């Protein structure tokens, strides 16, 4: 059997006895902790305790029922939205977990070169151009290689550096700085770069899914792109 909060019911009865004009919804608006059950308790008490010589106005009663219906609809909508949010988080977690151990493209200007794999990345090109270049610099800021990517269309432009230096020798493994530019008219304009990074783990928090990337730290799922 459902138990009615006697404190709320008693308060409702007292309120309704004082005046048949009282509105249950006003109490709910003042106390956000009151529920739909509290609303009904107030409404029923108001009807039971109305002055027989001054019965409740039918228009007011219908209005209060309409307010209850609106409250019920909002409650159901909140429940539905919570369910949708839970499903979205679950889908994100599944998607993020599938990336663990793989590489993604993340915003950054430092890439890793190793004996096992080249330095890979991409340029976020805002406009089409007939000349795109990527300068590769060592840890001291010295230019060691320039990658000429030529004519490119707007969008993601992938690139890869196998470690070959300008003098033909092989560069040692390590971290290298990347600076991308493209030709716009007669001017060289800087472009944002993304670098390939390994996903070590994922975590689901209040702000969404976070990827823990090797050498780059944490980034949200919507900040990265799939490696092309």
Secondary structure, DSSP 8 states (H G I E B T S, - for coil): -----HHHHHHHHHHHHH-TT--HHHHHHH-TT--HHHHHHHHHHHHHTS-GGG---HHHHHHHHHHHHHHHHHHHHHHHHHHHHHHHHHHHHHHHHTTTTSEEEEE-SEEEE-SSS-EEEEEEESS-BS-EEEEEE-TTS-EEEEEE--SB-SEEEEEEE-SB-TTS-B--SEEEEEEEEEEETTEEEEEEEEEEEEEEEEEEETTEEEEEETTTEEEEGGG-EE--
